[in-house]
Amino acid sequence: MTRTRILITGASAGLGAAMARDFARKGRHLALCARRLDALTALRAELMAAHPGIVVAVRALDVDDHAAVPRAFGELRDELGGLDRVIVNAGIGKGAVIGGGRPGANLATMTTNLVSALAQAEAALEIFRAQHSGHLVLISSMSAVRGLPGKKAAYSASKAGLAALGEALATELAGSPIAVTTLLPGFIATDMAARAGDTRMVVSLDKGVAAMVAAIEKERRRACVPAWPWRLIDLVLPYLPDAAILRMS
């Protein structure tokens, strides 16, 4: 099935903006959300100039304002005449050693990456249930596969929670006209990855996003992207000794 009307959160930069560009090249209509309306407006102008046949709708949205999420999704659905796919991409990579005196960074990470992702899933699935079709995509992380220590603990826990949510929804909705995909990206060259210091096995933004979009289009239930080496790491990571995990973190 071709999903022609796609909503992406966290679309002003990084993976979200790159996915928007990739889907625009495929002729899809887009609904883009992020906190920075100026960046979204510039992206809309870029996409519509390069691809005159598409519609691009934008809304300023802070996904941590949970009451605003269903309003924005509803407005964008109405503007596009429906939504075929919602990509829950908005996330942050803050983090600190737990108990180290910086709880705000960890609480913000858990809120945005898990609780606010749930708010987005709620809004998307309400729309999909009403129209009896849709594809929900949750952008988790390879960090979900194994709890990571130190300043990455809250981040990996938030992404593990999101992956569990995706698994639960995929099980619940199997056989229905609503599909659910959970993506676990590895290290992809974004500003957020650079700030986190993730430099090992990094792929370019274009290559990483191409793998993400291909997996989304196949509507796989769960996918590690890019496939190499992350499918192998997905199998091995849960069984590595703690000492190996500490060296990697």
C-alpha positions in Angstrom: 0.0 0.0 0.0 1.3 3.5 -0.9 0.8 5.9 2.0 0.5 9.3 0.3 -0.2 11.6 3.3 2.5 11.4 5.9 2.9 13.3 9.2 6.4 13.6 10.8 7.1 15.1 14.1 10.5 16.6 15.0 10.7 17.5 11.3 12.7 20.8 11.5 16.1 19.2 11.4 18.1 15.9 11.6 16.3 12.6 10.8 12.9 14.3 10.6 13.8 16.8 8.0 15.8 14.2 6.0 12.9 11.9 6.0 10.7 14.7 4.8 13.0 15.3 1.9 13.1 11.6 0.9 9.3 11.3 1.0 8.9 14.5 -1.0 11.1 13.1 -3.7 8.7 10.2 -3.8 5.8 12.6 -4.4 4.2 12.2 -0.9 2.1 14.9 0.7 3.6 16.0 4.1 2.4 17.3 7.4 5.4 18.5 9.4 5.6 19.4 13.1 8.3 20.8 15.3 8.9 23.5 17.8 10.7 25.8 15.4 8.1 27.2 13.0 10.7 29.2 11.1 12.7 26.1 10.2 9.6 24.3 9.2 8.5 27.2 7.0 11.9 27.2 5.3 11.7 23.5 4.7 8.2 23.7 3.3 9.4 26.4 0.8 12.4 24.2 -0.2 10.3 21.1 -0.7 7.4 22.7 -2.6 9.9 24.5 -4.9 11.7 21.2 -5.7 8.5 19.2 -6.0 5.7 21.4 -7.2 3.0 18.7 -7.1 3.1 18.0 -3.4 1.3 19.6 -0.5 3.3 20.5 2.6 1.4 21.6 5.7 3.3 22.7 8.9 2.4 23.3 12.5 4.5 24.6 15.4 4.2 21.8 18.1 6.0 21.1 21.3 5.2 17.4 21.8 5.7 17.9 25.6 2.4 19.9 25.5 0.3 16.8 25.4 -3.0 18.6 25.0 -1.7 20.3 21.9 -0.7 17.1 20.1 -4.2 15.9 19.2 -5.2 19.4 18.1 -2.2 19.7 15.8 -2.7 16.2 14.4 -6.4 16.9 13.8 -5.7 20.2 12.0 -3.1 18.6 9.8 -5.4 15.7 9.0 -8.0 18.1 7.9 -5.6 20.1 5.8 -4.3 17.1 4.0 -7.7 15.4 3.8 -6.6 12.5 6.0 -3.4 10.9 7.3 -2.0 7.6 6.0 1.1 7.4 8.1 2.3 9.1 11.3 6.0 9.0 12.1 6.7 9.6 15.8 10.2 11.0 15.5 10.5 13.9 17.9 13.1 13.2 20.6 16.0 14.5 22.6 19.3 13.1 23.6 20.0 14.8 26.9 21.3 12.7 29.8 23.3 12.7 33.0 24.6 10.2 35.5 21.6 9.3 37.6 22.0 10.7 41.1 24.7 13.1 39.9 22.7 16.2 40.6 21.2 16.8 37.2 17.8 15.1 37.3 16.3 17.7 34.9 18.2 16.3 31.9 17.0 12.7 32.6 13.4 13.7 33.3 13.3 15.7 30.1 14.6 12.8 28.1 12.1 10.3 29.6 9.2 12.8 29.1 9.9 13.7 25.5 11.1 10.3 24.3 8.5 8.1 26.0 5.6 10.0 27.6 5.3 12.5 24.7 5.7 9.7 22.2 2.8 7.9 23.8 0.7 11.2 23.5 1.5 11.2 19.8 0.6 7.5 19.4 -2.7 8.2 21.2 -3.5 11.0 18.7 -2.4 9.1 15.7 -4.3 5.9 16.5 -7.5 7.8 17.3 -7.4 9.1 13.8 -6.5 5.8 12.3 -9.3 3.9 14.2 -11.8 6.5 13.0 -10.8 6.1 9.4 -10.1 2.3 9.6 -6.6 2.6 8.2 -3.2 4.0 8.9 0.5 3.2 9.6 2.1 4.3 12.9 5.9 4.5 13.0 7.8 4.8 16.2 11.5 5.9 16.0 13.3 4.1 18.8 17.0 3.4 18.8 19.5 0.6 19.0 20.1 1.9 22.5 16.8 0.2 23.4 18.3 -3.3 23.0 20.5 -3.1 26.1 20.4 -0.7 29.1 23.4 1.6 28.8 25.1 2.9 31.9 26.1 6.4 32.9 24.7 9.4 31.1 23.0 7.2 28.5 20.9 5.3 31.1 17.8 7.5 30.8 18.0 7.7 27.0 18.3 3.9 26.5 15.5 3.4 29.0 13.2 5.8 27.2 13.9 4.2 23.8 13.4 0.7 25.3 10.0 1.8 26.6 9.1 3.1 23.2 10.1 -0.1 21.6 8.0 -2.1 24.0 5.1 0.2 23.2 5.5 -0.5 19.5 5.6 -4.2 20.1 2.5 -4.1 22.2 0.6 -2.1 19.6 1.8 -4.3 16.7 0.5 -7.3 18.6 -2.8 -5.7 19.4 -3.4 -4.5 15.9 -2.1 -7.5 13.9 -4.6 -8.5 11.3 -6.3 -5.1 11.4 -6.1 -2.3 8.8 -3.7 -0.4 11.0 0.1 -1.2 10.8 2.7 -0.5 13.4 6.4 -0.3 12.8 9.2 0.3 15.3 12.5 1.4 13.9 15.8 1.1 15.8 18.4 3.3 14.0 22.1 2.8 14.7 24.5 5.7 14.6 23.5 8.1 11.9 25.3 11.4 11.4 23.0 14.1 12.9 23.7 17.0 15.2 22.2 15.2 18.1 24.4 12.1 17.5 27.5 14.4 17.3 26.5 16.1 20.6 26.2 12.7 22.2 29.7 11.7 21.0 28.5 8.7 19.0 31.2 8.4 16.4 31.7 4.7 16.0 30.2 3.0 12.9 28.5 6.2 11.9 26.8 6.3 8.5 26.0 9.4 6.6 22.6 11.1 7.1 21.6 10.3 3.5 22.5 6.6 3.8 20.9 6.2 7.2 17.7 7.9 6.3 17.4 6.0 3.0 17.6 2.8 5.1 14.9 4.1 7.5 12.6 5.1 4.7 13.0 1.7 2.9 12.1 -0.1 6.2 9.1 2.2 6.7 7.8 1.6 3.2 8.0 -2.1 3.8 6.0 -1.6 6.9 8.1 -4.1 8.9 7.0 -4.7 12.5 10.5 -4.1 13.8 13.7 -3.1 11.9 17.3 -2.3 12.8 18.6 0.3 10.3 20.9 0.3 8.5 20.7 -3.5 8.4 24.5 -3.9 8.6 25.9 -4.1 11.2 22.9 -3.4 13.4 20.9 -6.6 12.8 24.0 -8.5 14.1 24.5 -6.2 17.0 20.8 -6.6 17.8 21.4 -10.3 18.3 24.7 -10.0 20.2 24.2 -7.0 22.4 21.9 -8.5 25.0 24.4 -11.2 25.8 27.6 -9.2 26.1 29.2 -9.1 29.6 28.8 -5.9 31.6 32.5 -5.1 31.2 32.1 -4.9 27.4 29.1 -2.6 27.8 31.0 -0.3 30.1 33.9 -0.1 27.6 31.4 0.8 24.8 29.6 3.5 26.7 
